[in-house]
């Protein structure tokens, strides 16, 4: 358990957060949200003891181990297997190499990689090694800041399953809301320098924030009206002797009234690509295309990109997804085959390497204006503002920007450039959740065609209607959704894992079989008993509340006839409390029942396997 009490942190005159308080309870897995720059990573550093804070208190139990991804990588062993084994704890660590192998395979490494030195691998794979070491240490708490940035879709699916089953506490920062909601129990966020925590998904958290802001604005409007009425009374009667005492009283009341400031707008990225129509049905046509460097990445790939297509390129890292995108952009030539382009084709390309092609001495405004000088300075400034470079920030030079800021500049250039085909390589990596949602909505409504490389399953489901899939040592074009692909084909690594689990084992003796069955039944009872009790308690509570609701509603009708306004108000307030609790109890009952049914199904399957 971690406790943060009234902590404030500022840098110079900029206050990141003020008097924030929260508790990380036992077994809680928290999704941590907030706009870029609000202080999420800074709070992580405070919890790790790497950053000081101005006021408040951070309470962490003695011997409580926190695991986190380090930005600076350090490896001391000759092979990745030995390097990851250094993270194992306990007396039996030397006999638990199987855990290391399982972890590495889950994160996308192959058996043949185990004897290779860490330095042989790319930066992204070295980050994965670090993640493996963090998870193998089995910490009490995980602090994960964008752990998905260097994971392919298969490894991301594996990590999702791992974190769902993680028994300790966790705080997770990620731009992928779908992934976050899949693995967390609570959502917490920094909003207007304050911290709010809510049980459940990010959707519930943002609904709570919206409700609180609406209530604040209503209260402020009422307070302003009251203030105005008091000021008018004082101005009107302060000179009259008969009303002087009342005017004085209202003046004192005015002085005591707190000043409630109107809520300012929270800046957000607002995407709107400059679309230019392209006559003709087909924008780009790949025919029997193959490509490779020292070895072949893909062969015989053929598919058209037609007007309005939304195509996702998916697969494990290192298979050629970004290469294929660069080939479509004309930055690479195919070894065999042809890439035919419509004469009116205008490509907008967001590539991982394109960030390094920005002109370092240009200002942000100059860099965006260079894409389309005809649009004028006013439009360029508008795009700078859209990318959250308002006012003098647009005058900053590219060379002083962070990686995330440069990615935003590149997206700004994409907005400025007229296009009818967008080629996007992991465009969400440097965006916060709200910006990802804004981009998703724009891609859905964009009238041109989109080809996107992404590991975000949420983005795949929201945008893609066709797929280019790298799997089974080949690449193929599928005219179907991502969910259709999972249902009909699926990822071969997950198939292999499932077959491994289902591999026949040595036949058990009748006595061993009876003992295992007995142990399973005892375990089932131990796991399901608390859930059954919770279900029964909730059903009993709901029944009692519904009876109270009926009595209150009947009582209000009778009281209305008698005209007892005070009792009507009291009964109405209690009715509101009862109705709210009924809704909450039903929600809890649904969650607990689903958990019970899921566990019961798993035990039934295990018992059936044992009998067969």
NUMIDO-794811 format. One line per field, with one value per residue (C-alpha): x, y, z; residue in three letters; residue number from 0. Coordinates in steps of 0.05 Angstrom, whole numbers. Example, Ala and Ser with C-alpha at 12.3 -4.5 7.8 and 13.67 -1.06 7.14 Angstrom:
% NUMIDO-794811
east (246|273) .
north (-90|-21) .
up (156|143) .
type (ALA|SER) .
seq (0|1) .
END
This chain:
% NUMIDO-794811
east (0|24|-5|4|-21|-29|31|46|98|120|176|190|124|90|49|41|-6|-29|-49|-61|-81|-93|-83|-60|-98|-80|-89|-110|-86|-94|-96|-64|-90|-80|-57|17|54|6|57|43|116|137|92|123|192|167|142|209|247|279|244|231|164|146|97|59|78|91|84|112|117|186|211|157|188|169|187|192|220|286|301|376|392|449|466|521|514|538|470|398|379|432|416|343|359|392|322|299|292|290|328|305|322|375|323|272|303|237|205|257|246|170|176|223|181|119|155|172|241|258|295|353|359|372|447|457|485|436|477|459|387|354|334|261|281|328|269|233|291|285|210|224|271|220|165|211|229|156|152|97|80|91|98|94|102|81|103|69|110|160|115|83|11|25|70|19|-35|11|27|-48|-60|1|-21|-93|-65|-14|-28|7|-10|2|-1|-1|9|-9|-38|-76|-142|-167|-104|-110|-183|-167|-116|-138|-188|-188|-174|-138|-120|-91|-142|-134|-75|-119|-123|-185|-191|-251|-266|-275|-258|-232|-302|-329|-272|-284|-359|-345|-299|-353|-406|-362|-347|-421|-437|-381|-407|-478|-454|-412|-470|-515|-461|-451|-525|-527|-466|-498|-563|-525|-484|-547|-580|-519|-512|-585|-596|-528|-545|-615|-616|-674|-637|-565|-561|-586|-538|-480|-500|-500|-432|-402|-435|-404|-335|-341|-365|-309|-290|-305|-267|-297|-265|-217|-215|-166|-123|-131|-104|-157|-141|-167|-129|-128|-163|-157|-202|-170|-211|-213|-228|-157|-104|-47|-39|13|25|68|113|173|226|285|353|401|341|272|218|158|142|84|43|-14|-72|-104|-115|-182|-217|-241|-202|-180|-125|-84|-16|-7|43|103|161|217|173|170|109|146|185|121|94|159|153|82|108|160|219|239|235|209|258|204|134|104|72|26|2|-58|-32|-72|-46|-23|9|14|67|80|140|184|246|213|220|295|285|257|300|332|344|272|220|157|118|170|172|96|93|147|99|48|72|7|-34|-4|22|-47|-65|5|-4|-72|-42|13|-42|-79|-14|-12|44|5|32|108|115|108|174|213|266|259|327|304|241|231|216|142|140|176|124|70|106|106|32|22|59|12|-48|-19|-4|-61|-70|-117|-76|-49|8|15|68|50|23|-4|61|73|1|-42|-109|-152|-108|-112|-187|-187|-142|-186|-249|-213|-189|-259|-288|-228|-256|-190|-155|-114|-60|-37|14|-9|-7|-69|-126|-175|-152|-155|-227|-247|-214|-192|-238|-183|-118|-48|-24|47|41|56|121|82|42|-30|-84|-151|-216|-243|-242|-192|-244|-261|-187|-181|-243|-226|-150|-117|-43|-1|39|-26|-46|22|14|-56|-32|25|-25|-69|-11|-28|8|25|-39|-54|-70|-141|-118|-79|-139|-186|-138|-131|-206|-215|-163|-196|-265|-235|-200|-264|-303|-249|-249|-324|-350|-334|-365|-428|-434|-424|-478|-527|-513|-523|-588|-613|-593|-626|-690|-693|-677|-731|-782|-759|-764|-836|-855|-821|-856|-924|-907|-890|-957|-993|-952|-965|-1039|-1028|-981|-925|-867|-813|-828|-835|-765|-737|-770|-748|-676|-678|-710|-652|-601|-639|-644|-570|-551|-596|-560|-492|-512|-537|-471|-432|-477|-464|-388|-387|-434|-391|-329|-364|-389|-320|-285|-338|-330|-254|-260|-312|-266|-208|-251|-274|-202|-183|-239|-220) .
north (0|70|134|204|260|333|332|394|398|458|478|552|588|528|487|415|391|417|382|315|257|184|113|54|-2|-76|-109|-44|-35|39|70|139|190|264|309|309|356|351|314|239|219|269|235|168|197|223|153|124|176|205|273|318|351|418|399|338|267|201|139|73|11|-16|-72|-55|-68|-22|-45|5|12|51|99|86|13|-24|-97|-136|-208|-239|-268|-244|-307|-295|-220|-232|-287|-233|-207|-272|-269|-321|-384|-424|-371|-415|-469|-421|-410|-434|-369|-328|-368|-362|-286|-275|-317|-277|-212|-233|-265|-332|-392|-376|-307|-333|-341|-273|-213|-156|-106|-145|-122|-57|-4|-28|-100|-76|-40|-108|-140|-87|-100|-175|-161|-117|-170|-228|-192|-202|-133|-113|-55|-39|32|27|89|74|0|-14|35|-18|-79|-110|-132|-204|-184|-132|-185|-228|-169|-156|-227|-223|-157|-181|-239|-197|-203|-139|-66|-26|45|48|106|90|125|61|67|-2|-35|5|-12|-86|-91|-40|-39|37|100|161|226|296|348|423|408|364|289|247|171|128|54|23|43|108|121|123|168|219|216|234|291|318|314|350|406|414|418|469|513|510|528|584|611|611|644|698|712|717|762|808|812|829|882|914|915|947|999|1016|1021|1036|1111|1100|1102|1052|1000|1016|957|908|937|930|858|842|875|828|770|792|795|724|695|656|678|622|629|606|541|555|511|453|452|392|368|377|340|362|338|379|332|341|298|246|226|152|91|66|109|59|-11|-62|-121|-181|-138|-167|-133|-148|-125|-182|-229|-225|-192|-205|-234|-235|-182|-154|-109|-43|18|46|112|111|49|44|-9|-31|-66|-113|-165|-176|-126|-137|-169|-110|-68|0|-22|-36|33|67|28|55|125|118|121|50|12|-60|-116|-145|-124|-55|0|40|109|150|213|255|218|263|225|248|205|200|154|138|161|224|257|259|295|358|420|431|506|521|545|504|555|556|480|475|533|500|443|489|562|580|570|633|650|654|582|559|593|560|491|507|522|458|420|457|505|569|641|646|570|569|607|551|518|444|428|445|402|334|271|277|351|335|281|334|380|323|312|388|383|327|371|427|385|371|295|240|181|180|131|130|90|85|157|150|134|206|226|225|189|249|264|191|195|259|227|165|207|245|181|153|214|228|222|198|132|111|58|53|11|4|-44|-12|-62|-6|36|-26|-39|34|50|-11|-45|-84|-115|-130|-185|-209|-279|-353|-331|-294|-231|-230|-179|-192|-156|-162|-130|-144|-182|-225|-241|-261|-304|-339|-343|-313|-305|-367|-354|-357|-421|-452|-431|-462|-527|-529|-524|-578|-625|-696|-715|-781|-818|-810|-868|-873|-853|-792|-772|-776|-734|-681|-678|-670|-615|-579|-581|-553|-498|-483|-476|-431|-385|-383|-381|-306|-288|-327|-292|-224|-241|-262|-199|-153|-188|-181|-107|-93|-127|-85|-21|-33|-43|22|57|34|58|126|137|121|166|225|218|220|278|317|312|339|395|380|409|395|321|317|346|297|237|260|267|197|169|198|164|98|99|115|58|10|28|19|-47|-74|-53|-89|-150|-153|-149|-202|-249|-245|-260|-318|-347|-339|-375|-430|-442|-448|-499|-539|-542|-565|-620|-642|-645|-687|-737|-744) .
up (0|-17|12|-17|28|7|-41|-82|-137|-178|-224|-215|-224|-258|-210|-235|-181|-115|-49|-83|-38|-55|-30|-72|-37|-35|-103|-138|-210|-228|-297|-291|-341|-355|-411|-430|-384|-325|-281|-288|-299|-245|-194|-213|-198|-131|-113|-132|-91|-153|-149|-89|-75|-44|11|36|52|14|57|30|75|94|48|-3|-71|-129|-200|-257|-327|-325|-383|-378|-394|-362|-377|-342|-367|-433|-454|-448|-411|-358|-356|-341|-291|-247|-231|-199|-123|-68|-48|-109|-161|-195|-208|-239|-308|-339|-314|-352|-415|-410|-399|-457|-505|-484|-500|-571|-564|-595|-565|-612|-580|-510|-520|-554|-516|-498|-540|-603|-598|-620|-570|-571|-554|-500|-468|-471|-434|-381|-376|-369|-311|-277|-282|-262|-197|-176|-142|-94|-140|-213|-239|-315|-359|-431|-430|-497|-540|-562|-562|-623|-622|-602|-544|-523|-519|-477|-430|-423|-398|-352|-319|-310|-268|-230|-156|-132|-140|-204|-231|-307|-354|-426|-487|-504|-467|-490|-461|-397|-385|-398|-342|-288|-231|-220|-259|-231|-263|-255|-278|-266|-219|-174|-169|-176|-168|-187|-186|-255|-326|-355|-382|-311|-289|-344|-332|-259|-279|-326|-272|-221|-271|-287|-212|-202|-258|-232|-162|-190|-231|-169|-127|-180|-182|-106|-106|-158|-118|-54|-90|-119|-50|-18|-73|-69|6|39|42|72|148|152|111|133|182|129|78|127|140|66|56|109|74|8|40|65|-1|-35|-106|-154|-219|-285|-309|-367|-428|-425|-487|-532|-599|-653|-717|-785|-846|-910|-959|-1034|-1077|-1122|-1184|-1198|-1155|-1143|-1110|-1105|-1133|-1109|-1157|-1138|-1095|-1058|-1016|-970|-947|-931|-928|-958|-916|-960|-1029|-1079|-1043|-1085|-1064|-1086|-1042|-1063|-1046|-974|-954|-881|-880|-820|-827|-767|-743|-699|-699|-749|-802|-850|-831|-832|-893|-931|-911|-935|-1000|-1011|-996|-1052|-1005|-1025|-1091|-1093|-1111|-1156|-1176|-1186|-1145|-1190|-1167|-1189|-1223|-1173|-1112|-1054|-997|-925|-891|-816|-807|-747|-785|-811|-743|-755|-822|-790|-802|-734|-743|-765|-716|-709|-749|-805|-808|-816|-865|-908|-925|-957|-965|-1001|-937|-905|-836|-804|-822|-801|-733|-727|-738|-687|-638|-656|-639|-572|-593|-578|-578|-571|-567|-643|-646|-611|-654|-672|-642|-571|-574|-540|-581|-565|-586|-652|-665|-656|-705|-756|-745|-755|-821|-840|-825|-868|-928|-978|-982|-1004|-977|-905|-889|-813|-774|-700|-698|-626|-590|-566|-555|-492|-490|-507|-568|-590|-588|-628|-681|-683|-696|-752|-785|-783|-819|-865|-937|-965|-954|-894|-885|-812|-774|-702|-644|-612|-616|-598|-657|-702|-683|-690|-757|-798|-846|-883|-861|-885|-838|-827|-797|-811|-845|-900|-912|-938|-953|-918|-933|-862|-794|-739|-697|-758|-765|-692|-696|-762|-760|-698|-681|-690|-626|-585|-621|-604|-532|-528|-560|-510|-453|-484|-498|-471|-407|-376|-354|-280|-234|-208|-138|-163|-205|-145|-103|-157|-165|-90|-88|-146|-113|-48|-87|-125|-60|-30|-91|-103|-31|-19|-86|-70|-3|-36|-88|-34|7|-53|-73|-1|0|-67|-45|19|-19|-71|-16|16|-52|-60|10|-1|-68|-37|23|-23|-58|9|35|-29|-15|55|32|82|41|94|98|22|15|67|34|-36|-13|18|-46|-87|-40|-44|-121|-127|-81|-120|-184|-151|-120|-187|-219|-164|-171|-246|-236|-180|-218|-281|-240|-206|-272|-304|-246|-243|-318|-311|-254|-292|-352|-308|-277|-345|-371|-310|-322|-396) .
type (UNK|UNK|UNK|UNK|UNK|UNK|UNK|UNK|UNK|UNK|UNK|UNK|UNK|UNK|UNK|UNK|UNK|UNK|UNK|UNK|UNK|UNK|UNK|UNK|UNK|UNK|UNK|UNK|UNK|UNK|UNK|UNK|UNK|UNK|UNK|UNK|UNK|UNK|UNK|UNK|UNK|UNK|UNK|UNK|UNK|UNK|UNK|UNK|UNK|UNK|UNK|UNK|UNK|UNK|UNK|UNK|UNK|UNK|UNK|UNK|UNK|UNK|UNK|UNK|UNK|UNK|UNK|UNK|UNK|UNK|UNK|UNK|UNK|UNK|UNK|UNK|UNK|UNK|UNK|UNK|UNK|UNK|UNK|UNK|UNK|UNK|UNK|UNK|UNK|UNK|UNK|UNK|UNK|UNK|UNK|UNK|UNK|UNK|UNK|UNK|UNK|UNK|UNK|UNK|UNK|UNK|UNK|UNK|UNK|UNK|UNK|UNK|UNK|UNK|UNK|UNK|UNK|UNK|UNK|UNK|UNK|UNK|UNK|UNK|UNK|UNK|UNK|UNK|UNK|UNK|UNK|UNK|UNK|UNK|UNK|UNK|UNK|UNK|UNK|UNK|UNK|UNK|UNK|UNK|UNK|UNK|UNK|UNK|UNK|UNK|UNK|UNK|UNK|UNK|UNK|UNK|UNK|UNK|UNK|UNK|UNK|UNK|UNK|UNK|UNK|UNK|UNK|UNK|UNK|UNK|UNK|UNK|UNK|UNK|UNK|UNK|UNK|UNK|UNK|UNK|UNK|UNK|UNK|UNK|UNK|UNK|UNK|UNK|UNK|UNK|UNK|UNK|UNK|UNK|UNK|UNK|UNK|UNK|UNK|UNK|UNK|UNK|UNK|UNK|UNK|UNK|UNK|UNK|UNK|UNK|UNK|UNK|UNK|UNK|UNK|UNK|UNK|UNK|UNK|UNK|UNK|UNK|UNK|UNK|UNK|UNK|UNK|UNK|UNK|UNK|UNK|UNK|UNK|UNK|UNK|UNK|UNK|UNK|UNK|UNK|UNK|UNK|UNK|UNK|UNK|UNK|UNK|UNK|UNK|UNK|UNK|UNK|UNK|UNK|UNK|UNK|UNK|UNK|UNK|UNK|UNK|UNK|UNK|UNK|UNK|UNK|UNK|UNK|UNK|UNK|UNK|UNK|UNK|UNK|UNK|UNK|UNK|UNK|UNK|UNK|UNK|UNK|UNK|UNK|UNK|UNK|UNK|UNK|UNK|UNK|UNK|UNK|UNK|UNK|UNK|UNK|UNK|UNK|UNK|UNK|UNK|UNK|UNK|UNK|UNK|UNK|UNK|UNK|UNK|UNK|UNK|UNK|UNK|UNK|UNK|UNK|UNK|UNK|UNK|UNK|UNK|UNK|UNK|UNK|UNK|UNK|UNK|UNK|UNK|UNK|UNK|UNK|UNK|UNK|UNK|UNK|UNK|UNK|UNK|UNK|UNK|UNK|UNK|UNK|UNK|UNK|UNK|UNK|UNK|UNK|UNK|UNK|UNK|UNK|UNK|UNK|UNK|UNK|UNK|UNK|UNK|UNK|UNK|UNK|UNK|UNK|UNK|UNK|UNK|UNK|UNK|UNK|UNK|UNK|UNK|UNK|UNK|UNK|UNK|UNK|UNK|UNK|UNK|UNK|UNK|UNK|UNK|UNK|UNK|UNK|UNK|UNK|UNK|UNK|UNK|UNK|UNK|UNK|UNK|UNK|UNK|UNK|UNK|UNK|UNK|UNK|UNK|UNK|UNK|UNK|UNK|UNK|UNK|UNK|UNK|UNK|UNK|UNK|UNK|UNK|UNK|UNK|UNK|UNK|UNK|UNK|UNK|UNK|UNK|UNK|UNK|UNK|UNK|UNK|UNK|UNK|UNK|UNK|UNK|UNK|UNK|UNK|UNK|UNK|UNK|UNK|UNK|UNK|UNK|UNK|UNK|UNK|UNK|UNK|UNK|UNK|UNK|UNK|UNK|UNK|UNK|UNK|UNK|UNK|UNK|UNK|UNK|UNK|UNK|UNK|UNK|UNK|UNK|UNK|UNK|UNK|UNK|UNK|UNK|UNK|UNK|UNK|UNK|UNK|UNK|UNK|UNK|UNK|UNK|UNK|UNK|UNK|UNK|UNK|UNK|UNK|UNK|UNK|UNK|UNK|UNK|UNK|UNK|UNK|UNK|UNK|UNK|UNK|UNK|UNK|UNK|UNK|UNK|UNK|UNK|UNK|UNK|UNK|UNK|UNK|UNK|UNK|UNK|UNK|UNK|UNK|UNK|UNK|UNK|UNK|UNK|UNK|UNK|UNK|UNK|UNK|UNK|UNK|UNK|UNK|UNK|UNK|UNK|UNK|UNK|UNK|UNK|UNK|UNK|UNK|UNK|UNK|UNK|UNK|UNK|UNK|UNK|UNK|UNK|UNK|UNK|UNK|UNK|UNK|UNK|UNK|UNK|UNK|UNK|UNK|UNK|UNK|UNK|UNK|UNK|UNK|UNK|UNK|UNK|UNK|UNK|UNK|UNK|UNK|UNK|UNK|UNK|UNK|UNK|UNK|UNK|UNK|UNK|UNK|UNK|UNK|UNK|UNK|UNK|UNK|UNK|UNK|UNK|UNK|UNK|UNK|UNK|UNK|UNK|UNK|UNK|UNK) .
seq (0|1|2|3|4|5|6|7|8|9|10|11|12|13|14|15|16|17|18|19|20|21|22|23|24|25|26|27|28|29|30|31|32|33|34|35|36|37|38|39|40|41|42|43|44|45|46|47|48|49|50|51|52|53|54|55|56|57|58|59|60|61|62|63|64|65|66|67|68|69|70|71|72|73|74|75|76|77|78|79|80|81|82|83|84|85|86|87|88|89|90|91|92|93|94|95|96|97|98|99|100|101|102|103|104|105|106|107|108|109|110|111|112|113|114|115|116|117|118|119|120|121|122|123|124|125|126|127|128|129|130|131|132|133|134|135|136|137|138|139|140|141|142|143|144|145|146|147|148|149|150|151|152|153|154|155|156|157|158|159|160|161|162|163|164|165|166|167|168|169|170|171|172|173|174|175|176|177|178|179|180|181|182|183|184|185|186|187|188|189|190|191|192|193|194|195|196|197|198|199|200|201|202|203|204|205|206|207|208|209|210|211|212|213|214|215|216|217|218|219|220|221|222|223|224|225|226|227|228|229|230|231|232|233|234|235|236|237|238|239|240|241|242|243|244|245|246|247|248|249|250|251|252|253|254|255|256|257|258|259|260|261|262|263|264|265|266|267|268|269|270|271|272|273|274|275|276|277|278|279|280|281|282|283|284|285|286|287|288|289|290|291|292|293|294|295|296|297|298|299|300|301|302|303|304|305|306|307|308|309|310|311|312|313|314|315|316|317|318|319|320|321|322|323|324|325|326|327|328|329|330|331|332|333|334|335|336|337|338|339|340|341|342|343|344|345|346|347|348|349|350|351|352|353|354|355|356|357|358|359|360|361|362|363|364|365|366|367|368|369|370|371|372|373|374|375|376|377|378|379|380|381|382|383|384|385|386|387|388|389|390|391|392|393|394|395|396|397|398|399|400|401|402|403|404|405|406|407|408|409|410|411|412|413|414|415|416|417|418|419|420|421|422|423|424|425|426|427|428|429|430|431|432|433|434|435|436|437|438|439|440|441|442|443|444|445|446|447|448|449|450|451|452|453|454|455|456|457|458|459|460|461|462|463|464|465|466|467|468|469|470|471|472|473|474|475|476|477|478|479|480|481|482|483|484|485|486|487|488|489|490|491|492|493|494|495|496|497|498|499|500|501|502|503|504|505|506|507|508|509|510|511|512|513|514|515|516|517|518|519|520|521|522|523|524|525|526|527|528|529|530|531|532|533|534|535|536|537|538|539|540|541|542|543|544|545|546|547|548|549|550|551|552|553|554|555|556|557|558|559|560|561|562|563|564|565|566|567|568|569|570|571|572|573|574|575|576|577|578|579|580|581|582|583|584|585|586|587|588|589|590|591|592|593|594|595|596|597|598|599|600|601|602|603|604|605|606|607|608|609|610|611) .
END
